[in-house]
Amino acid sequence: MLRMNNPATDNTQAAPTQTAPAQETPAQAATTQAAPTQKTSASKKKQITVLVGSLRGGSFARKIATQAIELLPEDCTGTIVEIGHLPLYNFDYDDPEVPDVQTPHSYTEFRETIKDSDGILFVTSENNRTIPACLKNAIDIGSKPNSDVSWKHLPAGIISHSVGRMGGYSSQKNLRLALSYFEMPTPGQPEVFLGQSPSLLDDAGAFNNDKTRDFVADYLRRFAELMR
Ligand SMILES: Cc1cc2nc3c(=O)[nH]c(=O)nc-3n(C[C@H](O)[C@H](O)[C@H](O)COP(=O)(O)O)c2cc1C
């Protein structure tokens, strides 16, 4: 999978808001290119595909995703898989009754990457009280064909954020709804809503406080448990 995304503008605010326990975990490599891999054996690291629900160059979601990759447990490795280049979903691409329309190579590649993953971590912002279109598009692409749904049974972790106080609550709930058909196990609690996200990050894009770092690390441990 390929591609870095486009810059844009943004608004910011301040002040953290979460609760939770946990300890820090070791860092893992964060890359921004997809890397299709073989399904892992018990001795290999679990391959976590990280999908970011923002195409903006300065995206806080992307910074949070990069932090999350570093906080994954030692037996996991995470990779941000780009979704901004995927054509808008059109069932003609998959419809055997429309044989003159070929499935885009980028769809096939994306689907294979998802299926080769041990788990999917979604890190998303909120657009108009739901998930950004790029993420919904990726979910739709992975949901077809019906006989070979890419998402099926893969453990999913979800982190939402917003620059406001609600932490992308509605986005996260809508994401859960969109995934509800695919029987993807997710950690029950806690749910991770990172409110006022710019205030949680330093100038280099790293979490600037232990409370947030520990909270996210604890969540990722629970997520990783679903792959054991
Ligand atoms: C089209 C659009 C719709 C938005 N809708 C919401 C919204 O419903 N709720 C919210 O909290 N923020 C909303 N925002 C503000 C975003 O949360 C904010 O721009 C955030 O920084 C985007 O995430 P990113 O930094 O990961 O790109 C919206 C922004 C855009 C551009």
The ligand as an ORCA input file, in Angstrom:
! r2SCAN-3c Opt
* xyz 0 1
  C     -15.532     18.369      7.423
  C     -15.224     18.445      8.904
  C     -16.181     18.065      9.805
  C     -15.892     18.072     11.179
  N     -16.831     17.611     12.057
  C     -16.511     17.470     13.351
  C     -17.407     16.830     14.254
  O     -18.479     16.387     13.909
  N     -17.011     16.694     15.542
  C     -15.806     17.142     15.991
  O     -15.489     16.971     17.159
  N     -14.938     17.771     15.157
  C     -15.256     17.927     13.856
  N     -14.377     18.521     12.998
  C     -13.113     19.038     13.518
  C     -12.068     17.945     13.523
  O     -12.269     17.108     14.622
  C     -10.686     18.549     13.574
  O     -10.462     19.272     12.386
  C      -9.611     17.505     13.770
  O      -8.379     18.133     13.921
  C      -9.571     16.545     12.591
  O      -8.764     15.451     12.913
  P      -7.284     15.294     12.379
  O      -6.454     16.324     13.100
  O      -6.923     13.910     12.754
  O      -7.316     15.546     10.902
  C     -14.635     18.529     11.633
  C     -13.678     18.928     10.688
  C     -13.967     18.881      9.358
  C     -12.905     19.299      8.365
*
